[in-house]
Amino acid sequence: MDNQLVLLLPFVILEFVLAITALIHVIRHPNYKFGNRFIWILVVLFIQIIGPIFYFIFGRGEE
């Protein structure tokens, strides 16, 4: 059981860091390629690791 936790811990930390970073970016920046702020907040929070990655690839607009 401890081995499984040790293997999963880096993925949990990665998910948390990605989600927080994407959420901060969504809140601070008003321009998006697709959708609006509310949609991207939902995507980032509820679609685990893939949601923040989708935001950084498809959603982030011009700085």
mmCIF file as Biopython writes it, N, C-alpha, C and O atoms, coordinates in Angstrom:
data_model
#
loop_
_atom_site.group_PDB
_atom_site.id
_atom_site.type_symbol
_atom_site.label_atom_id
_atom_site.label_alt_id
_atom_site.label_comp_id
_atom_site.label_asym_id
_atom_site.label_entity_id
_atom_site.label_seq_id
_atom_site.pdbx_PDB_ins_code
_atom_site.Cartn_x
_atom_site.Cartn_y
_atom_site.Cartn_z
_atom_site.occupancy
_atom_site.B_iso_or_equiv
_atom_site.auth_seq_id
_atom_site.auth_asym_id
_atom_site.pdbx_PDB_model_num
ATOM 1   N N  . MET A ? 1  ? 0.829   -1.194 0.000   1.0 0.0 1  A 1 
ATOM 2   C CA . MET A ? 1  ? 0.000   0.000  0.000   1.0 0.0 1  A 1 
ATOM 3   C C  . MET A ? 1  ? 0.872   1.256  0.000   1.0 0.0 1  A 1 
ATOM 4   O O  . MET A ? 1  ? 0.555   2.220  -0.697  1.0 0.0 1  A 1 
ATOM 5   N N  . ASP A ? 2  ? 1.942   1.262  0.752   1.0 0.0 2  A 1 
ATOM 6   C CA . ASP A ? 2  ? 2.814   2.431  0.797   1.0 0.0 2  A 1 
ATOM 7   C C  . ASP A ? 2  ? 3.495   2.667  -0.540  1.0 0.0 2  A 1 
ATOM 8   O O  . ASP A ? 2  ? 3.726   3.813  -0.924  1.0 0.0 2  A 1 
ATOM 9   N N  . ASN A ? 3  ? 3.820   1.590  -1.256  1.0 0.0 3  A 1 
ATOM 10  C CA . ASN A ? 3  ? 4.434   1.731  -2.575  1.0 0.0 3  A 1 
ATOM 11  C C  . ASN A ? 3  ? 3.498   2.413  -3.560  1.0 0.0 3  A 1 
ATOM 12  O O  . ASN A ? 3  ? 3.937   3.226  -4.372  1.0 0.0 3  A 1 
ATOM 13  N N  . GLN A ? 4  ? 2.220   2.089  -3.494  1.0 0.0 4  A 1 
ATOM 14  C CA . GLN A ? 4  ? 1.246   2.717  -4.379  1.0 0.0 4  A 1 
ATOM 15  C C  . GLN A ? 4  ? 1.122   4.203  -4.077  1.0 0.0 4  A 1 
ATOM 16  O O  . GLN A ? 4  ? 1.030   5.019  -4.994  1.0 0.0 4  A 1 
ATOM 17  N N  . LEU A ? 5  ? 1.118   4.553  -2.817  1.0 0.0 5  A 1 
ATOM 18  C CA . LEU A ? 5  ? 1.025   5.955  -2.427  1.0 0.0 5  A 1 
ATOM 19  C C  . LEU A ? 5  ? 2.245   6.728  -2.890  1.0 0.0 5  A 1 
ATOM 20  O O  . LEU A ? 5  ? 2.125   7.862  -3.353  1.0 0.0 5  A 1 
ATOM 21  N N  . VAL A ? 6  ? 3.409   6.129  -2.768  1.0 0.0 6  A 1 
ATOM 22  C CA . VAL A ? 6  ? 4.641   6.780  -3.212  1.0 0.0 6  A 1 
ATOM 23  C C  . VAL A ? 6  ? 4.619   6.990  -4.727  1.0 0.0 6  A 1 
ATOM 24  O O  . VAL A ? 6  ? 5.116   8.005  -5.215  1.0 0.0 6  A 1 
ATOM 25  N N  . LEU A ? 7  ? 4.052   6.046  -5.470  1.0 0.0 7  A 1 
ATOM 26  C CA . LEU A ? 7  ? 3.978   6.184  -6.921  1.0 0.0 7  A 1 
ATOM 27  C C  . LEU A ? 7  ? 2.938   7.218  -7.357  1.0 0.0 7  A 1 
ATOM 28  O O  . LEU A ? 7  ? 3.131   7.904  -8.361  1.0 0.0 7  A 1 
ATOM 29  N N  . LEU A ? 8  ? 1.846   7.331  -6.617  1.0 0.0 8  A 1 
ATOM 30  C CA . LEU A ? 8  ? 0.783   8.260  -6.982  1.0 0.0 8  A 1 
ATOM 31  C C  . LEU A ? 8  ? 1.031   9.694  -6.518  1.0 0.0 8  A 1 
ATOM 32  O O  . LEU A ? 8  ? 0.492   10.629 -7.111  1.0 0.0 8  A 1 
ATOM 33  N N  . LEU A ? 9  ? 1.812   9.884  -5.499  1.0 0.0 9  A 1 
ATOM 34  C CA . LEU A ? 9  ? 2.031   11.208 -4.931  1.0 0.0 9  A 1 
ATOM 35  C C  . LEU A ? 9  ? 2.562   12.226 -5.942  1.0 0.0 9  A 1 
ATOM 36  O O  . LEU A ? 9  ? 2.065   13.352 -5.944  1.0 0.0 9  A 1 
ATOM 37  N N  . PRO A ? 10 ? 3.530   11.912 -6.796  1.0 0.0 10 A 1 
ATOM 38  C CA . PRO A ? 10 ? 3.973   12.906 -7.793  1.0 0.0 10 A 1 
ATOM 39  C C  . PRO A ? 10 ? 2.852   13.322 -8.758  1.0 0.0 10 A 1 
ATOM 40  O O  . PRO A ? 10 ? 2.790   14.484 -9.160  1.0 0.0 10 A 1 
ATOM 41  N N  . PHE A ? 11 ? 1.974   12.395 -9.130  1.0 0.0 11 A 1 
ATOM 42  C CA . PHE A ? 11 ? 0.866   12.734 -10.017 1.0 0.0 11 A 1 
ATOM 43  C C  . PHE A ? 11 ? -0.162  13.631 -9.325  1.0 0.0 11 A 1 
ATOM 44  O O  . PHE A ? 11 ? -0.726  14.531 -9.948  1.0 0.0 11 A 1 
ATOM 45  N N  . VAL A ? 12 ? -0.397  13.389 -8.067  1.0 0.0 12 A 1 
ATOM 46  C CA . VAL A ? 12 ? -1.319  14.226 -7.296  1.0 0.0 12 A 1 
ATOM 47  C C  . VAL A ? 12 ? -0.752  15.636 -7.167  1.0 0.0 12 A 1 
ATOM 48  O O  . VAL A ? 12 ? -1.481  16.616 -7.326  1.0 0.0 12 A 1 
ATOM 49  N N  . ILE A ? 13 ? 0.527   15.742 -6.884  1.0 0.0 13 A 1 
ATOM 50  C CA . ILE A ? 13 ? 1.168   17.049 -6.774  1.0 0.0 13 A 1 
ATOM 51  C C  . ILE A ? 13 ? 1.155   17.767 -8.126  1.0 0.0 13 A 1 
ATOM 52  O O  . ILE A ? 13 ? 0.883   18.966 -8.185  1.0 0.0 13 A 1 
ATOM 53  N N  . LEU A ? 14 ? 1.446   17.046 -9.206  1.0 0.0 14 A 1 
ATOM 54  C CA . LEU A ? 14 ? 1.415   17.630 -10.542 1.0 0.0 14 A 1 
ATOM 55  C C  . LEU A ? 14 ? 0.024   18.148 -10.877 1.0 0.0 14 A 1 
ATOM 56  O O  . LEU A ? 14 ? -0.106  19.259 -11.390 1.0 0.0 14 A 1 
ATOM 57  N N  . GLU A ? 15 ? -1.007  17.379 -10.604 1.0 0.0 15 A 1 
ATOM 58  C CA . GLU A ? 15 ? -2.390  17.797 -10.850 1.0 0.0 15 A 1 
ATOM 59  C C  . GLU A ? 15 ? -2.715  19.066 -10.069 1.0 0.0 15 A 1 
ATOM 60  O O  . GLU A ? 15 ? -3.302  20.002 -10.612 1.0 0.0 15 A 1 
ATOM 61  N N  . PHE A ? 16 ? -2.336  19.094 -8.806  1.0 0.0 16 A 1 
ATOM 62  C CA . PHE A ? 16 ? -2.625  20.250 -7.951  1.0 0.0 16 A 1 
ATOM 63  C C  . PHE A ? 16 ? -1.926  21.502 -8.475  1.0 0.0 16 A 1 
ATOM 64  O O  . PHE A ? 16 ? -2.544  22.562 -8.565  1.0 0.0 16 A 1 
ATOM 65  N N  . VAL A ? 17 ? -0.659  21.390 -8.817  1.0 0.0 17 A 1 
ATOM 66  C CA . VAL A ? 17 ? 0.107   22.536 -9.321  1.0 0.0 17 A 1 
ATOM 67  C C  . VAL A ? 17 ? -0.453  23.017 -10.653 1.0 0.0 17 A 1 
ATOM 68  O O  . VAL A ? 17 ? -0.608  24.222 -10.853 1.0 0.0 17 A 1 
ATOM 69  N N  . LEU A ? 18 ? -0.759  22.104 -11.563 1.0 0.0 18 A 1 
ATOM 70  C CA . LEU A ? 18 ? -1.342  22.478 -12.855 1.0 0.0 18 A 1 
ATOM 71  C C  . LEU A ? 18 ? -2.689  23.177 -12.672 1.0 0.0 18 A 1 
ATOM 72  O O  . LEU A ? 18 ? -2.946  24.204 -13.300 1.0 0.0 18 A 1 
ATOM 73  N N  . ALA A ? 19 ? -3.535  22.633 -11.828 1.0 0.0 19 A 1 
ATOM 74  C CA . ALA A ? 19 ? -4.865  23.211 -11.625 1.0 0.0 19 A 1 
ATOM 75  C C  . ALA A ? 19 ? -4.769  24.606 -11.006 1.0 0.0 19 A 1 
ATOM 76  O O  . ALA A ? 19 ? -5.466  25.519 -11.450 1.0 0.0 19 A 1 
ATOM 77  N N  . ILE A ? 20 ? -3.933  24.786 -10.005 1.0 0.0 20 A 1 
ATOM 78  C CA . ILE A ? 20 ? -3.784  26.096 -9.359  1.0 0.0 20 A 1 
ATOM 79  C C  . ILE A ? 20 ? -3.200  27.105 -10.334 1.0 0.0 20 A 1 
ATOM 80  O O  . ILE A ? 20 ? -3.673  28.240 -10.403 1.0 0.0 20 A 1 
ATOM 81  N N  . THR A ? 21 ? -2.177  26.711 -11.092 1.0 0.0 21 A 1 
ATOM 82  C CA . THR A ? 21 ? -1.557  27.618 -12.064 1.0 0.0 21 A 1 
ATOM 83  C C  . THR A ? 21 ? -2.561  28.024 -13.142 1.0 0.0 21 A 1 
ATOM 84  O O  . THR A ? 21 ? -2.660  29.203 -13.481 1.0 0.0 21 A 1 
ATOM 85  N N  . ALA A ? 22 ? -3.298  27.068 -13.677 1.0 0.0 22 A 1 
ATOM 86  C CA . ALA A ? 22 ? -4.293  27.373 -14.708 1.0 0.0 22 A 1 
ATOM 87  C C  . ALA A ? 22 ? -5.419  28.232 -14.150 1.0 0.0 22 A 1 
ATOM 88  O O  . ALA A ? 22 ? -5.877  29.156 -14.821 1.0 0.0 22 A 1 
ATOM 89  N N  . LEU A ? 23 ? -5.869  27.944 -12.942 1.0 0.0 23 A 1 
ATOM 90  C CA . LEU A ? 23 ? -6.945  28.717 -12.334 1.0 0.0 23 A 1 
ATOM 91  C C  . LEU A ? 23 ? -6.524  30.164 -12.111 1.0 0.0 23 A 1 
ATOM 92  O O  . LEU A ? 23 ? -7.302  31.080 -12.378 1.0 0.0 23 A 1 
ATOM 93  N N  . ILE A ? 24 ? -5.317  30.382 -11.633 1.0 0.0 24 A 1 
ATOM 94  C CA . ILE A ? 24 ? -4.811  31.743 -11.440 1.0 0.0 24 A 1 
ATOM 95  C C  . ILE A ? 24 ? -4.742  32.462 -12.787 1.0 0.0 24 A 1 
ATOM 96  O O  . ILE A ? 24 ? -5.105  33.634 -12.886 1.0 0.0 24 A 1 
ATOM 97  N N  . HIS A ? 25 ? -4.282  31.767 -13.814 1.0 0.0 25 A 1 
ATOM 98  C CA . HIS A ? 25 ? -4.192  32.385 -15.142 1.0 0.0 25 A 1 
ATOM 99  C C  . HIS A ? 25 ? -5.575  32.721 -15.688 1.0 0.0 25 A 1 
ATOM 100 O O  . HIS A ? 25 ? -5.761  33.792 -16.266 1.0 0.0 25 A 1 
ATOM 101 N N  . VAL A ? 26 ? -6.539  31.834 -15.518 1.0 0.0 26 A 1 
ATOM 102 C CA . VAL A ? 26 ? -7.908  32.092 -15.992 1.0 0.0 26 A 1 
ATOM 103 C C  . VAL A ? 26 ? -8.479  33.325 -15.302 1.0 0.0 26 A 1 
ATOM 104 O O  . VAL A ? 26 ? -9.112  34.159 -15.949 1.0 0.0 26 A 1 
ATOM 105 N N  . ILE A ? 27 ? -8.266  33.447 -14.018 1.0 0.0 27 A 1 
ATOM 106 C CA . ILE A ? 27 ? -8.840  34.556 -13.260 1.0 0.0 27 A 1 
ATOM 107 C C  . ILE A ? 27 ? -8.177  35.886 -13.624 1.0 0.0 27 A 1 
ATOM 108 O O  . ILE A ? 27 ? -8.852  36.914 -13.676 1.0 0.0 27 A 1 
ATOM 109 N N  . ARG A ? 28 ? -6.889  35.880 -13.871 1.0 0.0 28 A 1 
ATOM 110 C CA . ARG A ? 28 ? -6.154  37.125 -14.129 1.0 0.0 28 A 1 
ATOM 111 C C  . ARG A ? 28 ? -6.247  37.638 -15.561 1.0 0.0 28 A 1 
ATOM 112 O O  . ARG A ? 28 ? -6.080  38.837 -15.784 1.0 0.0 28 A 1 
ATOM 113 N N  . HIS A ? 29 ? -6.505  36.783 -16.524 1.0 0.0 29 A 1 
ATOM 114 C CA . HIS A ? 29 ? -6.474  37.192 -17.923 1.0 0.0 29 A 1 
ATOM 115 C C  . HIS A ? 29 ? -7.879  37.174 -18.528 1.0 0.0 29 A 1 
ATOM 116 O O  . HIS A ? 29 ? -8.586  36.174 -18.410 1.0 0.0 29 A 1 
ATOM 117 N N  . PRO A ? 30 ? -8.287  38.262 -19.169 1.0 0.0 30 A 1 
ATOM 118 C CA . PRO A ? 30 ? -9.647  38.336 -19.708 1.0 0.0 30 A 1 
ATOM 119 C C  . PRO A ? 30 ? -9.795  37.787 -21.126 1.0 0.0 30 A 1 
ATOM 120 O O  . PRO A ? 30 ? -10.925 37.628 -21.589 1.0 0.0 30 A 1 
ATOM 121 N N  . ASN A ? 31 ? -8.718  37.493 -21.826 1.0 0.0 31 A 1 
ATOM 122 C CA . ASN A ? 31 ? -8.804  37.071 -23.218 1.0 0.0 31 A 1 
ATOM 123 C C  . ASN A ? 31 ? -8.603  35.563 -23.353 1.0 0.0 31 A 1 
ATOM 124 O O  . ASN A ? 31 ? -7.641  34.999 -22.831 1.0 0.0 31 A 1 
ATOM 125 N N  . TYR A ? 32 ? -9.539  34.923 -24.069 1.0 0.0 32 A 1 
ATOM 126 C CA . TYR A ? 32 ? -9.483  33.482 -24.293 1.0 0.0 32 A 1 
ATOM 127 C C  . TYR A ? 32 ? -9.717  33.214 -25.766 1.0 0.0 32 A 1 
ATOM 128 O O  . TYR A ? 32 ? -10.461 33.945 -26.420 1.0 0.0 32 A 1 
ATOM 129 N N  . LYS A ? 33 ? -9.089  32.172 -26.298 1.0 0.0 33 A 1 
ATOM 130 C CA . LYS A ? 33 ? -9.307  31.799 -27.696 1.0 0.0 33 A 1 
ATOM 131 C C  . LYS A ? 33 ? -10.726 31.269 -27.888 1.0 0.0 33 A 1 
ATOM 132 O O  . LYS A ? 33 ? -11.399 31.629 -28.853 1.0 0.0 33 A 1 
ATOM 133 N N  . PHE A ? 34 ? -11.176 30.426 -26.982 1.0 0.0 34 A 1 
ATOM 134 C CA . PHE A ? 34 ? -12.507 29.829 -27.045 1.0 0.0 34 A 1 
ATOM 135 C C  . PHE A ? 34 ? -13.164 29.944 -25.685 1.0 0.0 34 A 1 
ATOM 136 O O  . PHE A ? 34 ? -12.489 29.845 -24.661 1.0 0.0 34 A 1 
ATOM 137 N N  . GLY A ? 35 ? -14.457 30.151 -25.661 1.0 0.0 35 A 1 
ATOM 138 C CA . GLY A ? 35 ? -15.205 30.157 -24.412 1.0 0.0 35 A 1 
ATOM 139 C C  . GLY A ? 35 ? -15.023 31.416 -23.600 1.0 0.0 35 A 1 
ATOM 140 O O  . GLY A ? 35 ? -14.500 32.422 -24.079 1.0 0.0 35 A 1 
ATOM 141 N N  . ASN A ? 36 ? -15.471 31.338 -22.349 1.0 0.0 36 A 1 
ATOM 142 C CA . ASN A ? 36 ? -15.350 32.468 -21.440 1.0 0.0 36 A 1 
ATOM 143 C C  . ASN A ? 36 ? -14.756 32.001 -20.107 1.0 0.0 36 A 1 
ATOM 144 O O  . ASN A ? 36 ? -14.435 30.825 -19.937 1.0 0.0 36 A 1 
ATOM 145 N N  . ARG A ? 37 ? -14.618 32.922 -19.186 1.0 0.0 37 A 1 
ATOM 146 C CA . ARG A ? 37 ? -13.964 32.637 -17.906 1.0 0.0 37 A 1 
ATOM 147 C C  . ARG A ? 37 ? -14.672 31.513 -17.154 1.0 0.0 37 A 1 
ATOM 148 O O  . ARG A ? 37 ? -14.018 30.597 -16.656 1.0 0.0 37 A 1 
ATOM 149 N N  . PHE A ? 38 ? -15.984 31.571 -17.068 1.0 0.0 38 A 1 
ATOM 150 C CA . PHE A ? 38 ? -16.746 30.571 -16.314 1.0 0.0 38 A 1 
ATOM 151 C C  . PHE A ? 38 ? -16.515 29.161 -16.854 1.0 0.0 38 A 1 
ATOM 152 O O  . PHE A ? 38 ? -16.293 28.224 -16.087 1.0 0.0 38 A 1 
ATOM 153 N N  . ILE A ? 39 ? -16.569 29.018 -18.173 1.0 0.0 39 A 1 
ATOM 154 C CA . ILE A ? 39 ? -16.359 27.703 -18.790 1.0 0.0 39 A 1 
ATOM 155 C C  . ILE A ? 39 ? -14.964 27.178 -18.484 1.0 0.0 39 A 1 
ATOM 156 O O  . ILE A ? 39 ? -14.807 26.004 -18.148 1.0 0.0 39 A 1 
ATOM 157 N N  . TRP A ? 40 ? -13.947 28.033 -18.596 1.0 0.0 40 A 1 
ATOM 158 C CA . TRP A ? 40 ? -12.579 27.572 -18.355 1.0 0.0 40 A 1 
ATOM 159 C C  . TRP A ? 40 ? -12.343 27.236 -16.887 1.0 0.0 40 A 1 
ATOM 160 O O  . TRP A ? 40 ? -11.575 26.324 -16.580 1.0 0.0 40 A 1 
ATOM 161 N N  . ILE A ? 41 ? -12.986 27.951 -15.984 1.0 0.0 41 A 1 
ATOM 162 C CA . ILE A ? 41 ? -12.862 27.592 -14.563 1.0 0.0 41 A 1 
ATOM 163 C C  . ILE A ? 41 ? -13.439 26.197 -14.332 1.0 0.0 41 A 1 
ATOM 164 O O  . ILE A ? 41 ? -12.837 25.386 -13.627 1.0 0.0 41 A 1 
ATOM 165 N N  . LEU A ? 42 ? -14.593 25.915 -14.917 1.0 0.0 42 A 1 
ATOM 166 C CA . LEU A ? 42 ? -15.186 24.576 -14.776 1.0 0.0 42 A 1 
ATOM 167 C C  . LEU A ? 42 ? -14.296 23.498 -15.379 1.0 0.0 42 A 1 
ATOM 168 O O  . LEU A ? 42 ? -14.107 22.442 -14.776 1.0 0.0 42 A 1 
ATOM 169 N N  . VAL A ? 43 ? -13.750 23.754 -16.564 1.0 0.0 43 A 1 
ATOM 170 C CA . VAL A ? 43 ? -12.877 22.778 -17.226 1.0 0.0 43 A 1 
ATOM 171 C C  . VAL A ? 43 ? -11.645 22.508 -16.375 1.0 0.0 43 A 1 
ATOM 172 O O  . VAL A ? 43 ? -11.264 21.354 -16.178 1.0 0.0 43 A 1 
ATOM 173 N N  . VAL A ? 44 ? -11.024 23.562 -15.873 1.0 0.0 44 A 1 
ATOM 174 C CA . VAL A ? 44 ? -9.796  23.410 -15.085 1.0 0.0 44 A 1 
ATOM 175 C C  . VAL A ? 44 ? -10.065 22.648 -13.786 1.0 0.0 44 A 1 
ATOM 176 O O  . VAL A ? 44 ? -9.261  21.806 -13.384 1.0 0.0 44 A 1 
ATOM 177 N N  . LEU A ? 45 ? -11.176 22.936 -13.136 1.0 0.0 45 A 1 
ATOM 178 C CA . LEU A ? 45 ? -11.436 22.317 -11.839 1.0 0.0 45 A 1 
ATOM 179 C C  . LEU A ? 45 ? -12.005 20.907 -11.917 1.0 0.0 45 A 1 
ATOM 180 O O  . LEU A ? 45 ? -11.713 20.082 -11.051 1.0 0.0 45 A 1 
ATOM 181 N N  . PHE A ? 46 ? -12.810 20.612 -12.935 1.0 0.0 46 A 1 
ATOM 182 C CA . PHE A ? 46 ? -13.526 19.343 -12.934 1.0 0.0 46 A 1 
ATOM 183 C C  . PHE A ? 46 ? -13.007 18.293 -13.913 1.0 0.0 46 A 1 
ATOM 184 O O  . PHE A ? 46 ? -13.416 17.135 -13.837 1.0 0.0 46 A 1 
ATOM 185 N N  . ILE A ? 47 ? -12.125 18.668 -14.818 1.0 0.0 47 A 1 
ATOM 186 C CA . ILE A ? 47 ? -11.544 17.675 -15.725 1.0 0.0 47 A 1 
ATOM 187 C C  . ILE A ? 47 ? -10.079 17.519 -15.336 1.0 0.0 47 A 1 
ATOM 188 O O  . ILE A ? 47 ? -9.195  18.051 -16.007 1.0 0.0 47 A 1 
ATOM 189 N N  . GLN A ? 48 ? -9.837  16.832 -14.317 1.0 0.0 48 A 1 
ATOM 190 C CA . GLN A ? 48 ? -8.553  16.623 -13.648 1.0 0.0 48 A 1 
ATOM 191 C C  . GLN A ? 48 ? -7.328  17.083 -14.439 1.0 0.0 48 A 1 
ATOM 192 O O  . GLN A ? 48 ? -7.286  18.253 -14.820 1.0 0.0 48 A 1 
ATOM 193 N N  . ILE A ? 49 ? -6.368  16.273 -14.698 1.0 0.0 49 A 1 
ATOM 194 C CA . ILE A ? 49 ? -5.098  16.694 -15.307 1.0 0.0 49 A 1 
ATOM 195 C C  . ILE A ? 49 ? -5.314  17.249 -16.716 1.0 0.0 49 A 1 
ATOM 196 O O  . ILE A ? 49 ? -4.611  18.177 -17.116 1.0 0.0 49 A 1 
ATOM 197 N N  . ILE A ? 50 ? -6.246  16.717 -17.460 1.0 0.0 50 A 1 
ATOM 198 C CA . ILE A ? 50 ? -6.444  17.128 -18.843 1.0 0.0 50 A 1 
ATOM 199 C C  . ILE A ? 50 ? -7.031  18.535 -18.946 1.0 0.0 50 A 1 
ATOM 200 O O  . ILE A ? 50 ? -6.724  19.250 -19.899 1.0 0.0 50 A 1 
ATOM 201 N N  . GLY A ? 51 ? -7.864  18.950 -17.993 1.0 0.0 51 A 1 
ATOM 202 C CA . GLY A ? 51 ? -8.484  20.275 -18.036 1.0 0.0 51 A 1 
ATOM 203 C C  . GLY A ? 51 ? -7.477  21.415 -18.063 1.0 0.0 51 A 1 
ATOM 204 O O  . GLY A ? 51 ? -7.556  22.262 -18.952 1.0 0.0 51 A 1 
ATOM 205 N N  . PRO A ? 52 ? -6.532  21.474 -17.124 1.0 0.0 52 A 1 
ATOM 206 C CA . PRO A ? 52 ? -5.525  22.532 -17.180 1.0 0.0 52 A 1 
ATOM 207 C C  . PRO A ? 52 ? -4.663  22.483 -18.437 1.0 0.0 52 A 1 
ATOM 208 O O  . PRO A ? 52 ? -4.286  23.523 -18.976 1.0 0.0 52 A 1 
ATOM 209 N N  . ILE A ? 53 ? -4.351  21.280 -18.902 1.0 0.0 53 A 1 
ATOM 210 C CA . ILE A ? 53 ? -3.549  21.154 -20.121 1.0 0.0 53 A 1 
ATOM 211 C C  . ILE A ? 53 ? -4.340  21.683 -21.315 1.0 0.0 53 A 1 
ATOM 212 O O  . ILE A ? 53 ? -3.785  22.389 -22.158 1.0 0.0 53 A 1 
ATOM 213 N N  . PHE A ? 54 ? -5.626  21.353 -21.398 1.0 0.0 54 A 1 
ATOM 214 C CA . PHE A ? 54 ? -6.468  21.897 -22.467 1.0 0.0 54 A 1 
ATOM 215 C C  . PHE A ? 54 ? -6.502  23.419 -22.413 1.0 0.0 54 A 1 
ATOM 216 O O  . PHE A ? 54 ? -6.434  24.083 -23.448 1.0 0.0 54 A 1 
ATOM 217 N N  . TYR A ? 55 ? -6.606  23.968 -21.215 1.0 0.0 55 A 1 
ATOM 218 C CA . TYR A ? 55 ? -6.638  25.426 -21.103 1.0 0.0 55 A 1 
ATOM 219 C C  . TYR A ? 55 ? -5.360  26.046 -21.660 1.0 0.0 55 A 1 
ATOM 220 O O  . TYR A ? 55 ? -5.425  26.994 -22.443 1.0 0.0 55 A 1 
ATOM 221 N N  . PHE A ? 56 ? -4.210  25.528 -21.270 1.0 0.0 56 A 1 
ATOM 222 C CA . PHE A ? 56 ? -2.949  26.120 -21.717 1.0 0.0 56 A 1 
ATOM 223 C C  . PHE A ? 56 ? -2.727  25.921 -23.219 1.0 0.0 56 A 1 
ATOM 224 O O  . PHE A ? 56 ? -2.049  26.735 -23.846 1.0 0.0 56 A 1 
ATOM 225 N N  . ILE A ? 57 ? -3.280  24.864 -23.805 1.0 0.0 57 A 1 
ATOM 226 C CA . ILE A ? 57 ? -3.111  24.630 -25.240 1.0 0.0 57 A 1 
ATOM 227 C C  . ILE A ? 57 ? -4.168  25.385 -26.053 1.0 0.0 57 A 1 
ATOM 228 O O  . ILE A ? 57 ? -3.828  26.058 -27.026 1.0 0.0 57 A 1 
ATOM 229 N N  . PHE A ? 58 ? -5.438  25.281 -25.669 1.0 0.0 58 A 1 
ATOM 230 C CA . PHE A ? 58 ? -6.526  25.788 -26.500 1.0 0.0 58 A 1 
ATOM 231 C C  . PHE A ? 58 ? -7.163  27.078 -25.995 1.0 0.0 58 A 1 
ATOM 232 O O  . PHE A ? 58 ? -7.663  27.860 -26.803 1.0 0.0 58 A 1 
ATOM 233 N N  . GLY A ? 59 ? -7.164  27.324 -24.704 1.0 0.0 59 A 1 
ATOM 234 C CA . GLY A ? 59 ? -7.940  28.419 -24.166 1.0 0.0 59 A 1 
ATOM 235 C C  . GLY A ? 59 ? -7.212  29.720 -23.954 1.0 0.0 59 A 1 
ATOM 236 O O  . GLY A ? 59 ? -7.804  30.793 -24.067 1.0 0.0 59 A 1 
ATOM 237 N N  . ARG A ? 60 ? -5.947  29.636 -23.651 1.0 0.0 60 A 1 
ATOM 238 C CA . ARG A ? 60 ? -5.200  30.841 -23.300 1.0 0.0 60 A 1 
ATOM 239 C C  . ARG A ? 60 ? -5.116  31.751 -24.522 1.0 0.0 60 A 1 
ATOM 240 O O  . ARG A ? 60 ? -4.655  31.342 -25.588 1.0 0.0 60 A 1 
ATOM 241 N N  . GLY A ? 61 ? -5.569  32.990 -24.346 1.0 0.0 61 A 1 
ATOM 242 C CA . GLY A ? 61 ? -5.566  33.954 -25.437 1.0 0.0 61 A 1 
ATOM 243 C C  . GLY A ? 61 ? -4.277  34.762 -25.450 1.0 0.0 61 A 1 
ATOM 244 O O  . GLY A ? 61 ? -3.298  34.436 -24.777 1.0 0.0 61 A 1 
ATOM 245 N N  . GLU A ? 62 ? -4.316  35.824 -26.238 1.0 0.0 62 A 1 
ATOM 246 C CA . GLU A ? 62 ? -3.154  36.700 -26.345 1.0 0.0 62 A 1 
ATOM 247 C C  . GLU A ? 62 ? -2.915  37.402 -25.017 1.0 0.0 62 A 1 
ATOM 248 O O  . GLU A ? 62 ? -3.854  37.804 -24.330 1.0 0.0 62 A 1 
ATOM 249 N N  . GLU A ? 63 ? -1.666  37.539 -24.677 1.0 0.0 63 A 1 
ATOM 250 C CA . GLU A ? 63 ? -1.294  38.206 -23.422 1.0 0.0 63 A 1 
ATOM 251 C C  . GLU A ? 63 ? -1.393  39.704 -23.573 1.0 0.0 63 A 1 
ATOM 252 O O  . GLU A ? 63 ? -1.119  40.440 -22.625 1.0 0.0 63 A 1 
#
